[in-house]
Amino acid sequence: MRLYNTLSKRKEEFVPLEEGKVKMYVCGPTVYNYIHIGNARPMIVFDTVRRYFEYKGYEVNFVSNFTDVDDKIIKKSIEEGISAQEVAQRYIAECIKDMNAMNIKPATKNPLATEEICGMVEMIQSLIDKGYAYEKNGTVYFRTRTFKEYGKLSHKNLDDLQSGGRALLVSGVDEKEDSLDFVLWKPKKEGEPAWKSPWSEGRPGWHIECSVMSKKYLGEQIDIHAGGEDLIFPHHENEIAQSEAANGKEFAKYWLHNGFLNIDNRKMSKSLGNFFTVREIGEKYDLQVLRFFMLSAHYRSPLNFSADLMQAAGTGLDRILTAAKNLKFLRSNANKENMTQEEQQIFVKTNEYVEAFEHAMDDDFNTADAISAIFDLVKYANTTANGESSKEYLEGVYALLVKLTDVLGIIIDTEEEILDADIEVLIEERQAARKARDFKRADEIRDELLQKGIVLEDTREGVKWKRA
């Protein structure tokens, strides 16, 4: 398996730190609003990367954070007259709903920045003790020039950054020893959430958060660090500097970055009126179509979102779903149980499509070519499966289609078990309906869950459920 490593700017053979295991960290969203479709691309892309590693037999420890303390969250809390914590918790819940709707697998761990402040204070103190950081009037800065390899990820030269003016730099220039130094800790302002530290009552800088959360849940060294290409500089560059200075060893072996998402060939922005949340897209399209669309191009390529391209993605997805539906129908009406010798020979050819799929995914997760391999399998299924086919042949082709589409997170077996997260959402809705004395809706939800084999029990401790 070969991965394009942003660090080396070339494809490299994947060799895990520990055989059979993958430690992977993906930068998650800042939770101050509903996630937008730009957030959705890395979620879908790196969920698919994780799924393919699991398909190949790896045990994946997949960590993706929620940034729940940030200027935008604080601004929202002031606007609404509620705490920053309430804003963050609300939009974490909404984000999880959207992720479920896009069939994103739950992470091994979703750490929250506000729950890891102690670790951040410890790492900052370690950097001060080693001479990599210093404090000025309650703010702690990282001495960028003391980390000799600074710029190795973004391939930026420190002197070029210095002459490039303040556009590339962080605030607080006047207090810094060097204008390239960046913030690790900042004192609180009036009305902001704050935590105690040896330097001031305040909060961590953005970059230190991911370094600490990655270290706590994956260790000092990880296999893969991933995110959008907008994070390469300064966020990921600063993460490397902090982590390697503090820990004295290479932080991540492979750095993966997805390309930008444009809307109708223009950069997405609220001022242009082309800013869409996943929730808004979900009102117009099945989010499986959005997922299929996101994977129809290579993850490193820029991707253009438009109604025409979404329609094309929907048509492509329908081809796969229709083939799956046809196989299920033929299977339920098949007269013969076992494959004939001729069918066995026909079935052997399906290996070619599996090999093509794996070849594409082994080549830096080329989902576009992997989808082409699935289309070839669909075409083959459509031409070889009919009313005379045996049950064994039909089941074999169908199982293969399910296996490959599952790597892409595309659901074709619509009769599969309802997910735990979906059950919890329906139970919450039922509780809200009962509170509003809408007993009709509450009963409908109970009946709907019962039809799916979920039995509810109302107890003093709350609603408990079990699969029948």
N, C-alpha and C positions, 0 to 999 in steps of 0.2 A: 504494500500500500504506500503510495507516494502523496505527500502533502506539500503544498506551496507554503514555505515558511517566510513570512514577512521579514524576519530577522536576517536571513541569508539571501533573500530575493530569488530563491530558486526552489524547485521541487526536491524534496528529500525523502528517503525511505523512512517510514515510521518505525522507530524502535522504542518501545515503552521503557520507562525507568524500572518498572517491575513487570516481569513476564506475565502476560494474560490480564493485566490491569491497565486502566487509563484514568489518570487524574486530570480533570478538565474544569476550568473556570471560565465562565462567560459573564461579562459585565451586563447587569440587568438594568431596568429602567429607573428613572427618578420618578417617584409616585406622587405627582401633584395634580394629575388629571387622567382621563382615560388614555390608554396607550394609543399611539397613532400607527399607521401602516409602515412608517419608517422603523418603529420599534419592532414591528412584527417580523421584518425580514431576518434579523439575526436570531430571533426566537425560533423561527421555522427552520432556518438553515442549520443552526447548530444542534437543534433537536434531531434533525435528520442525520447529522454527523454522528451524534451519540447513538442513534438507532442502528446505524451501519456498523459501528464498532461492536454493538451488542449482537448483531446478526453474525458478525465474524467470530463471536465467542468470547469477546472481552468483557470483563467486569468493569463497568464504568462508574466512577464516583464523580457525579456531575453537580457542580455547585454554581449557582447563579444568584446574585444578591438583589436586594431592593435597596436603593438609596432613599432612605426615609428621613434624612435631614439635609436641607439644601435651601438656598435663597428662594427658589421658586415655590417650595412648599411653605416657607415662612410667609412669603407674599400672599399666597392663597389663604393661609390661616388668618392673616390680618384682614383681608378682604371679607372673609366670611364670619369673622368674630369667634373663631373656634381655635383650639390648640393645633399646633403643627402635627402632633401625634394623631389627632383625630382625622386630619386631612390625609396623612400617610396611610393610616389603617383603612380608611374608606376606599382609597384608590388601589391599595394592594388587593383588597377583596375583589374590586372590579377587574383588575388586571388578571387575577386568577380565573375569573369567569371567562374572559376573552381567550386566555391561553387554553382553557379546557375546550372552548368552542373551536379552536384551531388545531385541536388534538395534539397539544404540546404535552409531552410526558412530564409528570411532576419531577422536579429536581431532587437529587439526593438530599440537598439542603438549600433552602433559600434564606441565607442570613440577612439580618437587618443591621444596618450601620449603627443604629442607636443602641443595639444590644452588645456591641463589641468595642465600646469606648475604652474600657480598661486595657484591652490589648493594644489599642492605638496609642494610648499614653505610654505604655511600656516600650513599644517600638520607637516612638519619638525620643524617649529618654535614652534608649540604646544608641540612636543615631547621634544625639548630643554628646554622649559619653565617648563615642568613637571619633568625634570631631567632624562628623558629616553634617551637623545641624547646629543652629545657634538661636538664642532667644533675644528679642528686642521688644521691650514694652508690652510683654504678654503674648507677642506673636512669635511662633517658632518657624524658622526658614531652613530649607535644605540647601547646603552649599553645593550647588550644581557642579562647579569645576573640580571639586574633590573626587567626584566619581568619574574616573578617567574615560570610561566607555560611554559617557552620556551622548546620545544621538545614534547609537548603534541600531536601534529599531527603525526610527524615522529616517535614518541616513542623512540627518541634518548636522551641519558643522557649527560648533559653538560660536566661532567668530562671525559666521554668517548670521546666526541668530542675534548676536550682539548688535551688528550693524543694521539688522532688519527693523530696528525701532521697537516701539512698545506694543505693536499690534500682536506680536507673538508672546508677549510676556504677561506675567500675572500682576495683580494690583499690589500696592505697597512698596513701589520701587524706591521711594526716598529713604526708607528705613533699612533697606537691604545692603549687605556688604557688596553684592554684585546684582545687577539688574536681572540676571538669569536665574537667581535663586527663587524657589517657589515655596508656598505656604504649607506647613504641616499642621499648624494649630493657630487658631485666631480667637482673640477675645470676643466676648458677646457684645452685641449692641442691644439697646433698649428693646424689650419685648421679644427677644429671641430665646429659643431654648438653649440651655447651657449645661455644661458638666464641669466638675472640679478637676483641676490639673495642677502640677507644680508651677506652672507658668502664669496661668490666669484662669478665671472661670470663662469657659468658651466652648468651642466645638472644633472637631478635626477638619482639616482640608479634605477635599474630595479624593485626591489621589491615594492618601494613606489608608483610606477605608478598605479599598480592594486588596491592597497588599496584606493587610492584617486578616481580613476574612478568608482570603485564599490560604494563608499560612495556617490559620486555626483549623480549617476543615479539610485541607488537602496536604499540608506539610510545607516545609521550606522549599521543596522543589516539586514542580508539577510538569506533566507531559504537555498539556495544551492550554494556552490562554487565548480566548477568542472574543470578538466583538466587531462592531462596525468600523469601517476604515477611518471614520471621523475621530476615533479614539486613539489612533496611533500616536499622534502628538497633540497635546502634551501628556494626556492621561496615561497611556501605556508606557511611554518613555519614562515618565516619572515613577511609575510603579516599579519598573526594572531598577532604576537608580536607588530607590528606597529599600526595596527587598534585598537586592544583592549587596548593598552597603551594610544593611543590618545583619543579614544572615551569612554573608561571606561565601556564597555559592550561587551558581546559575539559578535564576528564578524559574523560567519556563523554557522547555526545549523547542517547542513549536508555537509560533504565533499565527493565528488564522484571522483574517479580516474580510468581511463581506463588503461588496460594493454599494454605492449609493442607490437610493430609490428616487426616481423623478416622477412627476405627475404630468402627463401630456407633454413630455419633453421639457418640463420646467422644474426647477428646484421647488420642493414642497415648502410652502410658507403660508402663514395666516394672512399676511398682507396681500398675497396674490389670490386668496380665496380658494386655494387648492389643497387645503389641509384637511385630511380625513382621519378620523379615529377608526379603529377596528370595529367599534360598536356601530358606527355609521355605515361602514362597508357591509357589516352583517345584516343590516336592514334591507340591502339591495341584492346581496349575493349570499349563497351558502358559503361559509368560511372554508369549507373543503376546497371550493373553487379558488379562493384566495391562496390557500396553501399550494395547490397544484400550480397556480400561476407563478408563485414565488420560486418554485423549483424548476420551472420551465427554462430558466437561464442559469448559467454557471454562477455560483455564489459570489465569485470575485468580480463578475461583470456588472457594470451599471445596469439597472433595470428600470424600464419605463412602464408606469401604470397608466392604463387608459381603459375606457369602457369597451372599446373594440378588442383589446388584448384580453380583458377579462372574459368577454364573450367567447373568444377563441379557446381560452383555457377551459371554460365550462363545456364547450363542445368536445374537447379532447377528453376531459374527465368522464363525460357521458358515454363515450366510446368504450371506456374501460368498465364502467358500471353496468352498461347494457350487456357486455360480454359476460360479466360475472352473473348477472341475473339470468341470462340464457343458460349458462352452465348449471345453475341451481335448478332451473325449471326442468332441464333435460335429465338431471340426476334424479329428481323426485319421480320422474316417469320412466326411468330406465328399467328394462326387462331383464337384461343380462347383468349378473353380478361381477364376474371377473373379466379382465382384459383378454382379448384374443391375442394370438401371436402377432398378428398384423398391427394391432393396437399397441402392443409392447414396443414394436419397432418405431411406430409413429411417436410414442411417448418419449423415447430416447432422444428424439430431435429437440425436445423442449430444453435439454441441457444446454443447447447452443444459446438460447435466449437468456438463461440464467448466467452463463459465462459472459455474455455480452454486457449484462447488467452489472455483474461484479467487476468486469474490466473497466467499465465507466466509473463506477464508484471508487475503485482502487486508484484511479487517476485523479487525485485531488477532488474527490466527491463530485464528479461531473453528472449532476442530476439530470441535465438536459438529455445527455446520451442514454442515461439509465431509463428515462421515460420512453425514449425511442425503442429500447429493448423490450419494454413492457408492451408498447404498441405492436411490436412484431409478434410477441407472444399472443396478444389478443387476436390479431389477424389469423395466426395459426390455429388458435382455438376455434374461431368462427368457421374456418374452412374444414376442420377435422372432426368437430363434435356435431353430432346429429341424433336423431331419434333412434338410430341403430346402435349408438355407442353404449358401451358397458358402464355400469355404475362406477367401477374402479377407475376407469380412464377419466371419466368426468370429474370424479373426486380428486384425482391426481392433478389434473390441469387447474382445477379451481383452487386447490390448496397452494399450488405454486403461485398463482396470481395473488392470492391473499398474502403469501409470504413476502413477495417482492414489493407490493404496494404498501405493506405495513412498514417497510424500511423508510418509505417516503412519508409515512404518517397519513396515508390515504386510506380511508375506511371503505371497504367494499362489502364486508360482511355486516350488513346493517342489522342483523339479528343477534349480534354479539351482546354479551351481558352489559347492562347499564353500569356506567362507571360510578365508583364510590362518591366522587366529587359531585356528579350530577344528582345522585340521591340526596346528598346534603343540601344542595340548592333547592330541590323540590320540597324537602322537609322545612327549610326556612320559609319558603313561599307559603306552605300550608300553615305554619305557625302565624305568619303575618295575616293570612286570610281569616284565621280563627279569632285573632285579636281584633280584626275589623268586623267581626261577626258575619263574615261572608262564608257561612257554613257549607253552602253549595259548592264553592270552589275548593274548600278544604276536603270535602268528601270526594270530589273529582280527583284530587291529587292522590288521596289514599287509594282509590280504585285503580288509578293509572299505575301506581307503584306495585299494587297487588298483581296486576296483569303481567308485570315484568318480573314477578317472583320475589318482590320485596314486601315483607310483613312489618308493619309499624306497631309499636307498643307505646302507649302514653303512660309514663310513670311520673312519680313525684320529682325524680331527678331530671325529667325532660323526656324527649322522644328517643326511644331506642329502636333500632331496626335490625333485621336479619334477612338473609336470603333463604327463601323457602326450600 
